[in-house]
Amino acid sequence: MTARDSQRDRLMDIAGVADRLGVSVRYVRRLVAERRIPYIKFGHLLRFDPGTIDDWLDKARVDEAWPGQRRRPHTS
């Protein structure tokens, strides 16, 4: 295991996830409260697995539409 691998496998704190996503800590806390982001809880501490966060981001990815493909109209 290289130093880079060990850094990648270390659990991140909430500030690290916010930095990785480019959002505020407050927003990450809201994602946690709404259970919209995977996390690990040790007592009152929140930690995030970098690999799981990467998988979560991949699942949230929206691919571009194929040429000529129309978007469905938004209905309320």
Secondary structure, DSSP 8 states (H G I E B T S, - for coil): --HHHHHHHS-B-HHHHHHHHTS-HHHHHHHHHTT-S--EEETTEEEB-HHHHHHHHHHH------TT--------
